[in-house]
Every structure is written in C-alpha cells, then in structure tokens.
Amino acid sequence: MNKTYWPNQWVFILAAVGSAAGLGNLWRFPALAYENGGGAFMVAFIIANILVGIPLLMLEIGLGQKTQKGSADALGSIKKGFKYLGWTAMCMSFLVLTYYMAVVAYGINFFAGAFTLGWMPSAESFFFNEVLQISSGPGEMGGIAWPVFAALLLGWAMVYFSAWKGVKSISSVVKWTATLPFVILLLLIFRAVTLDGASDGLALFFIPEWSQLFTTDIWLAAFSQVFFSLSLAFGIMMAYGSLRHRNSEITKSVIYITVGNFLVSFMSGIVVFGTLGYMAAQQGVDVASVVAGGPGLVFVVFPEVINMLPALNSLIGVLFFGMLLMLAIDSAFSLLEALSVSIRDRMPHVPTEKISLIITIVGVFGGLLYSTKAGLYYLDITDHFVVSYGLVIIGILQSIIVGWLWKGNDMVAYIKDHSDIHIEKLWLFSIRYFVPIFLTILLVLNLRTELAENYEGYSTAALIYVGLLPILLAPAVGYFLDKLTSKN
C-alpha cells in the first residue's frame, strides 16, 4: 500500500499544534503563571521552550521523518532493542488517551449544558453530583456514572471519525479544530478585557515578579510545562513526522509549532485572568482567592463566572466549551494516530479504518474505569504517575539514545540539510546534556516528594494499583504488541 502524507507543510503544522495545545494550556498554564511570578514565568517559559521544547520536537519530528516510521520502529532503526522503548511510549500514550477521554466526556456534558446554562444555580453541584456523581473516594467505585459514560461513547465516536482514515481524515478535521480555537479565544479575550475588574486579574498574569527568576521553582515549573504541553515523549510527534516527505523542512516547522502552542497558552491566560478579575470584583474579594487550576477551573469556577455575566451568558458558555472540546479532541485523536501509525508500519495490508476501530473499541473498555463514580480519583492518580514518571523516563531515555548511544549518528547532518534555520549545534548540546540532566532532576524531585507523603492523601493501595502498576506493566504490554504486530 502506498503511504499517505500530509498534503502540505501547513496542515502538518496545524495538526501538530492541535496535538500540543490541549487542556493543559487552558487550566495548567494560567495557574502556573500566577503561582510563579506572572510575567516572569512567561520569560522562563520562553527560555524553556528554546532549551528543551524545540530540541526535543526536532528530535522526535526529525527521527520520524528520517526513518519514515512511527515511534517503535523509528527508535528500533537506531538499534533493534530500542523499539521496545517506542512501544512502551505507545502504551503510555494509550493509557493517557483512556483517561483523557473522560475529560472530553466532562466537556461534552458542559457544552450541552451551556445552551441553557444547565449547570445553574451551582456549577460545583452540577459537576460533582450530577455529572460525576462522585463517590467518597477511590475505595468506593460506586458503579457507572451514566452522564460520563454516555458522553464518553459520543467522544470516542468523534475521535474515531476524526482519525479513522489516518492522515486523510485528520487533514480535513484540523483545518477547523486547530484554527477555530484561535478565533474563539480572540472573541473571549475581547469579552474578558471589557469586563469590570478585568484589569486586576490581568495584573496578576502580566506584571512580573523578577525576583522569582532566581528561584528553582519557577524554572522547574516552566520546563515541566513545556515538556508536557508539547506532547513530548508520547510518540505523537514521531508518528506525525513519519507522515512527512523525507526532504521536508524541520527547524522552521518546529518553531511554528512551538509558537502556536505558546499562543494558545498565552491567550488562554488572558481569558482566564480577565474573567477571574470580574468574578472577584462581583464577589468583593481579591483575585487571588478565586484563582484555581485543573478541572476545578474549567468545570466549576468558569461556569460560575459565566452565570455572573451581565449578558450573552449562553453564547459565552457555548464558545468556551466548544473551544475546550476542539482542543481536547485534537489532542485525543493525535494519541490514537500515534499508536495507529506504529501498527500500520508493521501491517500495511490492514485497512487504516480497521486499525483505528480496534484501538477505539479497546479504548472504550479501558475508559470504563474512569467513567465510574470514583473515576475522577482514578484519573487524577493515573495522570500523576504517567506524567510525573512514565513520560519523564521516556524523555530521558530518548535523549540518551539519540545523543549518546546512536553509533554513526547522522541526525545533525540530516537536520542541517533539511532546515532553513541552522541551530543544529544548540540542538545536539541540549539533547546530550541539558534535556537528560533537567529531566533527571525533575524525576528525583518528584520521587522525593512521593516518598515524603502519599500524593493528595490517597491510600497506598490506590496509588500502587491505579498509578504505579500500569506504569510497570507498560513495557510488558509493549513487548506483546511488538510480537503481535511482527507476525503481520
């Protein structure tokens, strides 16, 4: 079968930006900026993009493009045994996809509710009691939360039909889902900055506390956000790179992707803090008292703000949650496509639609755990271990393999020959030294925190079975996938 490529460079860039710009840009970046010196954090974030984000994106996209293979066989082309790291990354990505779809399900419920402001009078009660029907803790599964499960099925259908024909269907979808969020963000920015009290909120986001630049916390937060928000170590960018022609330009494309991802974060911060400033003014409290991060910001605080707006409440709600869904769906189908590409490399005779359908069906069953009444707890635990440990370890190993263990490594020459902007020396230095050293420091600090106290006070059993065990099983499942697909 003939391989299908991205129709042009800009469709590839849109797809990569759509994958990178997800829910973390909307709820994690603004909170981190607030906690780490406002404008000072953005300076650290830009530096982190240059030193870690761009080099790792160049590694992953360049390796996929050079080998014309997805994550597993791209790493396997360096040395046969390294393919298992690629399959392990695919297992991590799939694990992320199963719980990420639960968040998509939350978004579908709120998007539907936005037309009538169905979460009134209390968004908190609507989210926890009506949508999640949340149990008392991870020890009480409580059965299926049907609003989540029904929306989960709908979300998977949306993801499947976005990616069912691989690059053909994705190319059509991303032209809308990767561009409309920017339009919606501009509309929401205009509304946010015209609200009473918006300037107080924006001051927290923009005014820098330069002294923070001399603390370790701001740099760890900035580098962590870059690593996780650019879809690094998921295998996605290798897969997307493999769908480009081998002679495609690399460095300039990577810079465009990085800038696009930053713009989504930056624009989201303006919307969030302008709106939170209005909420604080209406309640007569400081802005700091209404700042939140994570799901609470999107599914509790923001709907409450929408309730308070003097006009256009439903329209703002539909725009906001429509944007959220587009950002989430883009990231979700890129995770599916990353695994699909690695399987298609091995089994080109199997139709893409069939491979995507099998992944979708397995994903629906894998997501059942997160659609139970204890699903939010399980999601939180799994996400913590995958992001803090699984992906960090994969990132470290990738940089060591490409930077140090690749005999006859000609990636520098390849990148130089396929780039309009020449930063290959900075790239090699970062891959060999900066990336593995920083990620190792991050891993050690995470472990130190983990050993000091249980994450979020969860029981040890819950952390082991829901968080640690899936990480430990990922290499074994990856080995099985390698043997299964090798038989064609």
N, C-alpha and C positions, 0 to 999 in steps of 0.2 A: 504494500500500500504506500502511495506517495504521502510524504509528510506535509501537513498543513502548517503554514507560517502566519505570523501576524501580517495583516495586509500592508501596514506601513509602520514607521517608527512611532508616530503619534498615538496610534491605537495601542501599541505596546506600552508606551509611557502612561497612557490613561489607565490601562489595566493594572500596571504596577502601582500607580498612585492609589487606585481604588483598593488594591490589596493592602497597601501600607496604611492608608488613612482609614482607621476604624473607630471603634468605640473608645479606645484609649486616648485618641486625640480629643474626644469630646468631654470625657469625665476625668481622665487622669492628668492630662497636661495642665488644665487651668488650676487644679488643686495643688500640683507640684509647684507651679509658678508662684502661687500665693504663699506656700509654705517656705519657699526658698528665695525670697528677696525680689519678687516681681520681675522688673526689667533685668535685674542682674541674672536671674535664672535663664532668661532668653539669650543673654550673651553666652552663658555657659552651655546652653543647648545648641547654639550655632557652632561653637567650638567643638562640641562633642560630635555633631554631625560631620564636621570636617575630618576629625581624627579617627572616628570609629564607623559612623554611618556610611559615608562614601566609600572608604576602603572595603568594608565587608560587602556592600552592594556590588562593587566592582568585582570582588572575588566570586560571588555567587552567580551574578549575571554572566560574567566573563567565562567562568568554568562551564556553565550550562551551554552557552553559545559556542564555545570552542569544541566541546565534546559532542554537542547536539544530543545530549542525554539529560534525563531528569536526575534528581539528587543521588539516587542509588548508584546508577551506572556512571554518572559523572565522577563521583568520588572513586568508584571502582576502576575507572580508567587510569587513575594515578597508581594504585596498587589494588590487586583483586580484593584483599581483605577489607579495604576501606569501604566497600559497597555496603557492608553491614551498618556502618555509621549512617549512611544515607537512608537505609530502610528504617533505622531507629528514629531518625528525624521525621520520616513519614508517619511512623506510629505516634509520635508526639503531636504532629500536626493533626492527625485524625482524632486524637484524644481531645485536643483543643476544639476541633470542629464540633464534636458531640456536645460539649457544654456551651460553646459559643451559640449554637442553635437555640439553646434555652433562652439566652438573652434576646435573640431575634424574636422568639415567641413572646417575651415580655413586651417588646417593641410593637408587635402586631396588635396585642391587646390594647395598648395605649394609643396606637394610631387609629384603631377603630373607635375608641372612646373619645378621641379628640373632636370628632364631628358633632358630638352632643355634649362634650365635657362630662362624659360619663363617670369620671373619677371624682366629681364633686359629691358631697361637700369636703371630703377628706381624701387626698391623693394617697396618703400613707395607709389609710384603711383599705382603699381600693387595691393598692399594690400588694400589701401583705395578707389581707383577709379574703379579698375576692379573687385576685389573680393567682397569687402563690398559695393561698390557703395554708399558710406556713405552719409547720409543726413546732414543737417546743425545742427541738434540737436534732442533731444528726442521728441520735439513737432512736428517734421516733420517725420512721419513714412515712407512715400515715396514708399510704395509698397514692393514687394518681390525682394530681391537681388538674382537673379536666380543662379549664381555660388555657393552661400552659400546654397540655398535650395536643389539644385541637389546633392551637396556633403553631405548635411545633411541626405538625404534619403539613400545614399550609406553608410554613417557612421552608421546609425541605423541598416541597414542590417548586417553590420559587427558585431555590438554589439549583435544583436538578435541571430545570428548563433554562437556566442561565448558562449552565456548563455542559449540557448533555451532548453537544456536538463539539466539545472542546473549543479550540480557538475560534472556530466559525461562529458559534453562538455567543461566546464571550465577547468577541469583537463587536457584535451588534449591541449587546447589552451595555458595555462600559461607555459607549458614546453618550449614553444618558445618565447612568448611575454614577459615573465619575465626574460628570460636568454639572449636573443639576444641583448637587450639594453646594457647589461654589455660588451658584445663583441664589439658592435659598439662604445660604449664610449671609450673602450681601443684603438680602431683604431683612433678615433677622437682625443684622448689625444696625441697619437704618432704624428699625423699630426700637432696638435696645438703647441706642445712644440718645434717642429723643425722649426717653422716659425720665420722670423726676427721680433724682438721686443717682442716675447712671454714672455721673462723674465721680461719685465717691467710690463706687465699685471699680471703675476703670483705674482709679488712682492706685488701688491695691495691686492691680495687674501690671500696670506700666511703670510706676515710679520705682526706680531701682534702689535697693539697699546694697551699696557696693561692698560693704564690709562682709557680706555673705560670700563673696567670691574668694575669701580667704579661709573658708571652712570646707571640710571634706564633704559634708552632707550635700551641698549644692552640686558638687561635681559628680558624686555617686548618683544623685537623682537625675541629673542631666544625661549622663552616659547610659544609665539604665533605661530611661525613656526613649532615647534614640535606638538602642538595641531592640527593644520590644516593639516600638511603634513602626519600624521599617520592615516588619515581617522577616527579620533576620533569623537564620538557623531553623526555619520551618521547612526548608526545601522548596518554598514557593518561587523564589527568585531564580534558582537554578532551573526549575521547570519552565518558567516564563522565558528565561534566557535561551533555553534549548529550542524554543519555538521562533527564534530569530534566525535569519540567514547568517552563516558563519562570518561573513565580511561586514556585518553591521557595526556601526559606531557604538562605543561603550561609554567613555567617560562623560561626554556631554549628556547622554541619555540618563546616566546615574544622577548627575547634578539636577536635571529637570525633575526627576522623581523625588529627590530629597527636598527640593524647594517646594514642590507641590504638597508633599506631606507636611512640611513646616507651615505652609499657608493655611491648611485645614486646622492645624492646632492653634495657630495664631488667631484666626478668625473666630474659631470656637471660643477662645478665651475672651474675646471682646463681647460676644453674645452673652456668655455665661456671666461675666462680671458686671456688664452693664445692666443685665436683668436682675442680678442679685442686689445691686445697689438700689434698684427700685423697690425690691422686696423689703430691704432693710429700712428704707425711708417710710414705707407704708406701715411697717410694724413699730417704727420708732426705736430701732435698735442699731447697733454697729453692724457694718457689713460683715465683719469677722464672725459674728455669731450666726450668720446664715450660710457661710461657705461650707460646702460639702464636696466630697469626691466619691467615685464609684457609682454603683447603681442608685444609691440614695439621691444623688444629684439629679439624675435623669428621670427617675421614676417617682420621686417624692417631692423634692424641692422645686424642680422646674414646673411640674403641673400645678403646684400651689401658686407659683408666680403667675402662670397663665390665668388661673382663677381670678387673680387680683387686677389684671389688666383692665384699663378703662374701656377698651373697645377692641374689636377684632380677635376676641379670645379664641374662638374655634379655628379661625384661619391660622393664627399663630401656632396653635396646637397641631393642626394638620401639617403645616410646613415643617415644624420642628421634628415631629416623629416620622414624617415622611423622609426627611433628610437622614435621621438616625437609621431608618431601615435601609436606605440606599448604601450608607457607609457600611452597615453590618453585612448586608447581602454580598457586596463586593468582596469583603474580606472572607466571607464564608465560602463562596464558590472558588476563590483562589486556593483555599486549603484543599477543597475537593479536587481541583485540577492538578495540584502538585502531586497527589497520590496517583491520580489517573494517568499522568504523563509517565511516571515511573513504570506503571503496569503496561501501558501501551508500547513503551520501548521494548519490552520483552515479548509482548503478544500483539504484534501489529495486525494480525488477521482477525482479532476480535473487534467488533464494532465499538466505536467510542461510546455510543449511546448505552450499550450493554454494560461496559465497564463503569460508567457513571451511575447507572441504575443500581448495580450491585453495591457500590460504595454508599449510595444513598440509603438503600434498604438496611445495610449493616449499621449505618449512622443513626437511623431512626431507632433501631433496637438499642444501640449504645447510648442514645439520649434519653431512654426511659428513666434512668436513674435520676436525671436532672429535672424530670417532669413530675416527680413525686412531691409530696408536701414538704419534704426535707431537702428538695432539690437545690435551693439557694445555698444551703450549708455545704452540700457536696460540691457544688460549682466553685464555691469560694476555696475549699480545701484543695481540690484538684488543680485549679488555676494557680494557686500559691506554689505548689510543688513543681508543676510543669514549667512555669515561668521563672521561678527563682533558682531551680536546679537543673531540670532537664535541658532546657534551651541554652542555658549558660554553658553547661558542659559541652554540648554540641558545638557551640560557637568557639569555645577554646580549642577543641579537637580539630575543627575545620581549619582554623588559622595555623595551628601547628603542622597539620598535614601539608597544606599548600605552601606555607612559609619555610618549613624545615625538612620535611620527610619526602618531598617530591624530587626524586633524582632526575636530573636533566630538566628541571623546571623551566619552561619557556613561557610562562604566563606573562612575565614582564615584557618580553618581546612581542607577544601576541596583543597585549593591551596597548602597547606603544603603536603597533601597526594599525590598530583599529580605534584610535582615539583622535579627536580633533584638539583636545586639551591634554597636555602631557604632564601627568603627575605620578608617573609610574614609580619613581624613586620614593616619594612620600607613601605611596600605596604599599610598597614592599616593606618599608620600615614599620609602618603601622601594623601590617599583618604579622610580621615576625616578632615585634616587641610590644607595641602599645596595646593591641587588642588582647592577646593572651594574658598579659600582665594585669590589665584592668579587670578583665572578666574573672581572673583567678582571685583578685582582691574582693570583688563583688561576691563571689561564691563563698569565700572564707567568712566574710562579714555576715552573710545570710545564715551560714551554718552556726556561727557564734550566737546569733540571735535565736536560732531554732533550739539550740541546746540550753539556752538560759531559761526559756519558758515556752510552753505549748502555744502554737500560733492561734491567736484570737481566743485562747482559753478552751479550745476543743479538746476532747478526750484523746489520750494517746492512741487508743484503738481506732478512732475515726481517722486520725492523721496517718496511721500506718496503712489501713485498708483502703481508704479512699484517695489518699495523696501519694504515699511512698510506694505502695505495691504496684500501681500502674506504671510508674517510672521504672521500677526494677524489671517489670515484665516486658517493657518495650523492646529491648534487644532480642529477647526470645521470639516475640511475635515478628520482629523484623527478619530474623533468621528463617522463620517459617514462610513468610511472604517471598523471600528470595528463592527458596526451594520450590515453592508452589509456582511462581512465575517462570522459573528456569525450565520447567517441564513443557511450557508452551501448550 
